[in-house]
Amino acid sequence: MRSCIFALDIGGTFLKACLFDQSGTLIGGSFDREPVDSNGPLSEVKPAYQKLFARMRDMARSRGYEISAVAADTPGPFDFAAGMSKMEHKYTALYGIALRPWFTEVLGDVPVAFLHDSSAFLCGVSSLHPEIRNCAGVMIGTGLGFAVMQNGVIQQNENGGPAYSIFRLPCRGLTAEDYVSARAVVRRYNEQAPLPAADAKEVADRALAGDAVAQDVYASMGTVLAEVIAPTLKKLGTQALYLGGQVSKSFPLFEATLREGLREVATLTRIEPAEDLDMAHLCGVTSWYLQSEKKSEMNPYPMKLEAVCKDIIWGGTQLGEQFHKPSGKIAEAWELTVHPEGINRIENGACKGKLLSDYLGTDQNFPIMIKLIDACDRLSIQVHPVKTEMWYIVDCKPDAKLVYGLKKKFDEAEFRAALENGTVEELLNFVPVHPGDVFFIPQGLVHAIGAGILIAEIQENSNVTYRVYDYGRLQNGKPRELHVEQAMKTIKDFTDEQIEAARYECGRGSTETIANCPLFRVDRRVVQGKTVLHAADPFTSVICLNGEGTIGGETIVKGDSFYLPNGCGDVTVEGKLELILTTK
């Protein structure tokens, strides 16, 4: 499945959410919301959150996506690193509670990043005018939020909150928020009006209907807001001011006094409310998350890959029992794959949760595929039309053997006859195997893994196989499909000398090199203590066949697969390990 980002706006009345692909493009029709009482008890708030999480998870899967990360914006105060609310004016039931576990309970182990809602808002609205590099955002809602962008970068303090905070600034004997907020509008109106209003919207409606007191309250708010923010805007050379929050919907009621108060800010050329408040936050927190990820990814690191496991009729249980794969029957564990039938997911670091193709920026033309294969039963007699591969025998039963070419020169008529009368095995070259043996299989060579063999397979990135003979086995009550006609056109003869020359076409390299052809180079490295690997261009794959230790500070055990992007440079490996290293 493709991966996507779950964007969440934590509001006091509704939780709002939608999905974005890895390019930051909105997935159409994915917007959803869930009512929530920010003053409600924990027993009601948590179920509301997780109800929405589950819907977004199911929506993503229905569109062919899997959620790989959550980007959430939230009011403050908030501990953004810990993912913990410190709010006392709303969501009091959440105070001191870590929210990330709420997500993982529903979505699994995906990264969850939090951003202040004012910063998310500014990231969203500023994207409509990317030519403006210095801007600010004011959110007037229950409280007063403020965010600043300088040179296109959102400004944050050491805790992840806005670098410039205004809500507690002294103002006319009180604080700025006591004059500029929905609560302030209602309080100041009700202090003067004969008929109290229930909320700021009602005050705005009365102002539009000609209520002089309501009009004065909003006009005064514009004046005070200008007094509060003008020094900061002037100091920073702010070019644009964007307004958000529910009170900003009443912008015409305080626009004139706000503009008048900000006339002294010479650099300011644009003052406007956001057109779509919901999407400003969701688009903003997503763009911020993607930019943060790109910055992290600029520093390549050893990426642990989650194997793509396949259950095939001949598979065994050794991969789960010995190589830390899921329990049960597994025929193949695809340890490095960017293929339509399976793509690895990254399990650690800044890219945790992403598909390898997302990191690479494409799911096309990846050069190789690496598998661990557990053949409990023998595989079909087969040939590949478009790929070369190599087998390294990891383990095997004492009497194990495999098919490696034909006993004599290929004769199509003879081969067809043998298939018809069931004697084809008499034409095959059966070879006994031992741990550590290497078999290089060029395109066109007849081959088959025998029963009781566990191998590491390095191959061109193709999964096309022509099955010639399958011992009459049934799968789901029917014989498996054969490809005799295609195989007859593909089978080639090879001498031992030709295979060896192809195996080392690009030179023998070091004593550790077990194959070096134009398609891949494979080395077997035994580590006893400490060594250094150098990440090759474009990458180095590291598969651990035995032992345990660390690679670049990350734990590595038997069965683990790591992808080292070009740019990792020298990577320290420590422990007692048997590794297979593959480069292009």
Secondary structure, 3 states (H helix, E strand, C coil): CEEEEEEEEECCCEEEEEEEECCCCECCCCCEEEECCCCCCHHHHHHHHHHHHHHHHHHHHHCCEEEEEEEEEECCCEECCCCEECCCCCCHHHCCCECHHHHHHHHCCCCEEEEEHHHHHHHHHHCCCCCCCCEEEEEECCCEEEEEEECCEECECCCCCECCCCCCCEECCEEHHHCCCHHHHHHHHHHHCCCCCCCHHHHHHHHHCCCHHHHHHHHHHHHHHHHHHHHHHHHHCCCEEEEECHHHHHHHHCHHHHHHHCCCCCCCCEEEECCCHHHHHHHHHHHHHHHHHHHHHCCCCCEEEECEEECCCCEECHHHHHCCCCCCCECEEEEECEECCEECEECCHHHCCCEHHHHHCCCCCCCEEEEEEEECCCCCEEECCCCCEEEEEEEECCCCEEEEEECCCCCHHHHHHHHHHCCHHHHEEEEECCCCCEEEECCCCCEECCCCEEEEEEEECCCCCEEEECCCCEECCEECCCCHHHHHCCCCCCCHHHHHHHHCCCCCCCCCEEEECCCCEEEEEEEEEEEEEECCCCEEEEEEEEEEEEECCEEEECCCEEEEECCCCEEEEEEEEEEEEEEC
